[in-house]
Amino acid sequence: MKFTKMQGLGNDYVYVNGFEERIENPSEMAVKVSNRNFGVGSDGLILINPSEKADFEMEMYNADGSRGEMCGNGIRCVAKYVYDYGLTDKTHISVETLGGIKYLDLTVEDGKVVLVRVDMGSPILTPAQIPVIADEAEAVAVPILVDETEYQMTCVSMGNPHAVIFMDDIEHLEMEKIGPKFEHHERFPNRVNTEFVKVLDRHTASMRVWERGSGETLACGTGACAVAVACILGGYTENKVTVKLLGGDLLIEWDREQNKIYMTGPAEVVFDGVWKA
């Protein structure tokens, strides 16, 4: 199996060209290749497939083999792959995901994609659609009890579920302890991605993320979008926010008139390889 390892702000996946390769059990393969000691090492597996609805399909699996609806960093890498590896010559493409069809604009320099702007669609704020168990019309700054501590959470779906927690100190969090408690909390029927956020100023926020099925990662594109939405809804920032992740920065803009979220960030190839296991 030929593959390409790619990363967006350190959020790394193994990418396989589904036009040429066929994987019988992608969930099982995701677990194998993601292992950082005995595999390639990644946050998951992404297959780039033909689509009847869009230019391409992104079929995504987390490191534990579970299927993921969307990945903001992953989809930017899909855009770079299909252009750099000659699957398209277009600089505006559409990609089908379980979280809906996404539209991407590619910035090309010297024949290679260096930056990708993604139309991430509209944020979903209705609890039943996220899903999160909540009585409110929108789960904005609502209390949640985790390990006998009450937190305030704002829940957003960007095609996958997120819980955003605002804190004064995110540097000293015991992520391996607190992350799973949120991920598997009874209020999240499909589990949840959790962002722990410190607002720095009216245009900037810093975050750490515990990704459902993968643990703490260096970056999460959909999570950064959810963080921006939560910051804006909470009145902490303006409608354009630089979100600082462990792997780097993403620029997130919420066009309130069109109710669209736009994410801009890089994507890079790490290496190509052949899996023979």
Secondary structure, DSSP 8 states (H G I E B T S, - for coil): -EEEEEEETTEEEEEEETTT---S-HHHHHHHHH-TTTSS--SEEEEEE--SSSSEEEEEEETTS-EES--HHHHHHHHHHHHHTTS---SEEEEEETTEEEEEEEEEETTEEEEEEEEEE--B--GGGTT---SSSS-SSEEEEETTEEEEEEEEESSSEEEEEE-S--TT--HHHHHHHHHT-TT-TT--EEEEEEEEETTEEEEEEEETTTEEES--HHHHHHHHHHHHHTTSS-SEEEEEETTEEEEEEEETTTTEEEEEE--EEEEEEE---
